Amino acid sequence: MKMELRKDSRYALLTPTSMGTRLTPVSGQPVHNSDHFILHATSAETNVGSVSSYLGLPVKVLTTFVKDSPIARFIKDNLASRHMDYEGKEVEQGDPWGYRHQINIADSGHGSRGPRVHNDRAGEVGRTLNVKDFDLDRIFREEGVQIVHLSGLIAALSPETSIFCLEIARAAKKHGTRISFDLNHRASFWEGREKELHEIFSEIASISDILVGNEEDFQLCLGLQGPEAGGMGLSAKIEGFKGMINKAKEVFPDTAVFATTLREVVHTNLHMWGAIVSIGDEWHIAEPREIYVLDRIGGGDGFVGGLLYAILRDWEPEKWIQFGWASGALATTMLTDYAQPADEEQVWSIWKGIARVKR
């Protein structure tokens, strides 16, 4: 099965996002006893886009910035360094208690000590993302986009961003752009908005070509009750996901691709990493195998980024899961939340298990 993509497009991939920063202690130390930190610009959605942008495909980000903020400048420079175009409204900060970019404070963990993440999203400017601030007709009709990637994190961030993502999905569908939707359920985002978000997520899913999520995502976001798999091992998770997807195919018959990652943590720096992709009636499974982990955050985004890159390159479906698996594994070897592949060969070497020196 091949996925037909719009050829007259300026951008291979477009994603809406709320950009923020991440503070990470050096040397895998905990936050509470550290006084040296690395600052990164980050978001789950640009994590996905980075695989394509580093490998030479044109990527665009729709976001919003705090006007005259040095952190906004830091983020813009970072996106430019990732070879990404960006477009976004400049929002006045207001008083010192006004808008700012979110802060993700996270140590990577080490060995038997797991990672800990603290999200500080007070005053997050990304919550103001509004469809009125973007000319979607220009973006999708004149500029053209092959795939738009939406995340449940942005779709549930605020009432404004929910409508924003829904309108982007509708505009993409109207202009022949393929839609990728990573459900990414977050309980704290859904509290008190369950009915509203269920309806919005269901509509986006109904017009999506690619749906990504685990069993819990499909259940909590879309209300699908999958069969009980039994057992807690990765093989049981594979069977459980297959059952869930077969149910989802009945509800969303127009969706062509369903995908998820599989992870079992041996210790912080050693994981069993696998993936499943369903394409029509085909099942492609990357059986879990060991990967060594420097920082696990962004591994799932790397998988989606590699999957979308493979689709954009019009490869055979068998390669979609392979490149996605390896891109996710690559991301976990980096201190940034996103994979920065040097070239396709580097990613394929990871899939093949080749870690020899390249001279």
Secondary structure as UniProt FT lines:
FT   STRAND          11..16
FT   STRAND          20..25
FT   HELIX           26..28
FT   TURN            32..33
FT   STRAND          37..42
FT   HELIX           44..54
FT   TURN            55..56
FT   STRAND          59..66
FT   TURN            67..68
FT   HELIX           70..81
FT   TURN            82..83
FT   STRAND          84..91
FT   TURN            96..97
FT   STRAND          102..107
FT   TURN            111..112
FT   STRAND          116..120
FT   TURN            122..123
FT   HELIX           125..128
FT   HELIX           131..133
FT   HELIX           136..137
FT   HELIX           138..143
FT   STRAND          145..151
FT   HELIX           152..155
FT   TURN            156..157
FT   HELIX           159..174
FT   TURN            175..176
FT   STRAND          178..182
FT   HELIX           187..190
FT   TURN            191..192
FT   HELIX           194..206
FT   STRAND          210..212
FT   HELIX           215..222
FT   HELIX           234..251
FT   TURN            253..254
FT   STRAND          257..267
FT   TURN            268..269
FT   STRAND          270..279
FT   TURN            280..281
FT   STRAND          282..292
FT   TURN            297..298
FT   HELIX           299..312
FT   TURN            313..314
FT   HELIX           317..331
FT   TURN            332..333
FT   HELIX           344..352
//
